[in-house]
Amino acid sequence: MSRGKKMGKIVAIALNTFRESIRDRIFYSLLFFAVVLILFSMVLSNLTIGDPLKIVKDFGLGSISIVGTLIAIFVGIGMVYKEMEKRTIFIILSKPLARWQFLIGKYCGLSLTILVEVVVMSILLFVLCFLYVPQIPWNLLYAIIPIFFEILLILAVAFLFSTFSTAFLSGMFTLSIFIIGHFTRDLKSLAQTTEDVLFQTLSNVIYYVLPNLEYLNFKTRVVHHLNISISEVMLSLTYAIFYTIVVLLIGIFIFQRRDIN
Amino acid sequence: MTDSIAVKIKDLKKTFSNGWGKRSTIIKNLNLDIMENEIFGYLGANGAGKTTTFKLMLGLIIPDKGNIFFGGKPASDYKNRSFLGYLPETPYFYSYLTAGEALDFYASLFDMKKSLKKLRVEEMLRLVGLDHVKDLQLRKFSRGMLQRIGIAQAMINDPKLLILDEPMSGLDPMGRKDMRDIILKCRDQGKTIIFSSHIISDVELICDRASILSKGKLQQVIEMDDRQDNKNSTWEIICRGKVFDRSTIKKYGNIKHRATGNRHILSTVDKIAANLIMEEIKNQDLDLVSFGSRRKSIEDIYIKSVGVEGKKNG
């Protein structure tokens, strides 16, 4: 089979997944939630002392990150589990399609859904910022692009759990990894101040195995106009891509060997 | 039916974990050959292992032991599913897609040109009588309509081999007839069809051969034509008259006689005895109502076969 035909099947699965998810009500409710959050930043900026634009930016970027992650968890955990629970997977996998093609297709489709969500939220944030200061805040992209890659990484983690676990457990595990992922460095520093060997070993394992999501957090520096080099962002993105690929490969490895019942 | 083997199942075994380290065997050393261009019925009670066999064929679950081949090629290779169509028991679809979109999506999983894809989608919608609702989302479809979409997606690639899991379930009498007609038409087109059912009359009506599966074990493969052989047949004679004097045919112990009013039903497995009964009807001046060989029904064979196994296990 040629590479083009293989890709054609992945594209078909991806587009179908995208179409299915944007017709789902959850997508719109989360999008609505994001819009409300970003608009709420305007209210907040009036109530808080300080530069209102900075507050809008800070709150807006935080909203994009949180809502995007929630969407990634919601759709990611259902990626395999929902297909099995709803039994739609039986027909798909009876076609001449490798399981890895199915998984990659689903992942790409959901990534596209998240991209749409991030783009819609970003445009809204740009418009808001423009209302405060009439110039396009392109520097926000330094924070938004890494946020998008972080969400893709979380999506891959959710997908990995969904290949062998239930939706609820996958959700819990993924959320834990998202939270721990932002504190691995702090956890390691904290462990070094204690004399508890077990805690130190555990924090070391967590630090080296789990993703360090702070590498992808440029929000504060962007909001406060601190210097960010392109090479630093590129290195962070490479880290995210590498980690995502490894997680996806582990997921595929597990899924290849399991019974679809 | 031709002499070539469409599906070969060899020493197939599948167990599932019950938790706590225990495993239950669902399929026990299954060996089965399905010939090209035949309609093969796969009979068995609920939980006999019919769906598990199909899932093993499709690579959805992995066997503990044994192999399956489609036309000599291993079924475990996903590429060999390109000439196969599968209808699961109670098919489920992406509910937000329309009928047309769903079929177009399934068609895109085959190496099909865009123009052919469009043609096949329209053709299949017409075949299952759903072309008028092609723009309706599947979540608005009834159970019977979904079953029809199920058969349409199974045939979207014009497969050589069709695996249908309980295709008649959920269909009304008209739908069942349509499904039977589709299956028969497929055989006329040279396709091989395997379908499972626990409804014996469906199998009896259209199958060339049928197998009986019980508790994961193949009990018997029945050739439908063999049921007409004399040794498997019962001769049944019905006549009308006040009294039927049995004294002359009494020496044949294997004649059964039932009388309801002035109607007499005589049955025997012995052809000579059947001839004698006919002579006696003539001699005693009785009215012959009917004479014929009653085919051994699949139900008889099924109950006998599963019953024997049940006793063995019991």
Interface residues (C-beta under 8 A of the other chain):
Chain A: M1 K5 G8 K9 A12 I13 N16 R19 E20 R23 D24 K86 R87 T88 F90 I91 I92 L93 S94 K95 P96 L97 A98 R99 R257 D259 I260 N261
Chain B: F16 K55 L58 G59 L60 I61 I62 Y78 K79 N80 R81 S82 L84 Y86 P88 T90 P91 Y92 F93 Y94 Y96 L97 E101 F105 Y106 S108 L109 F110 D111 G150 Q153
